[in-house]
Amino acid sequence: MRNGGFYSEDRLGRTRAPLELITLKTAWGAGIIDKDTFIWGEDMDEWAPIHMVYGLEPAIATWEVGLAAGATALIHKLQKGIPPWVPLKGHEKKTYKQLQEEAVESKRRDLAVLEANDGV
């Protein structure tokens, strides 16, 4: 696994680059990137999610990164007076029905974009 020269796309589709492995670990621990974040490196043919790049997810999501992220989240919760067992907003467990509704809504939006762009 090489140490640098990675490019990533944020949730708004903007390219962030070049990123070294330590920067990717920091972003992972902060929740900025996850296994579904698209990434590209100089030896790759095309953009791919982190979990599809052989050896990259285990290199980024080490136990140290997970421990540090958990400790940071705990400190933030305690500073805000939130009990540690309450999930942070946006990280709540979703029901199967909620996931289905999100998938249907996503497909509806995709079809609307295709229709607006004449199927392209």
Secondary structure as UniProt FT lines:
FT   STRAND          6..9
FT   TURN            11..12
FT   STRAND          15..19
FT   HELIX           21..29
FT   TURN            30..31
FT   TURN            35..36
FT   STRAND          38..41
FT   TURN            42..43
FT   STRAND          48..49
FT   HELIX           50..52
FT   TURN            54..55
FT   HELIX           56..60
FT   HELIX           63..80
FT   TURN            84..85
FT   TURN            89..90
FT   HELIX           96..116
FT   TURN            117..119
//
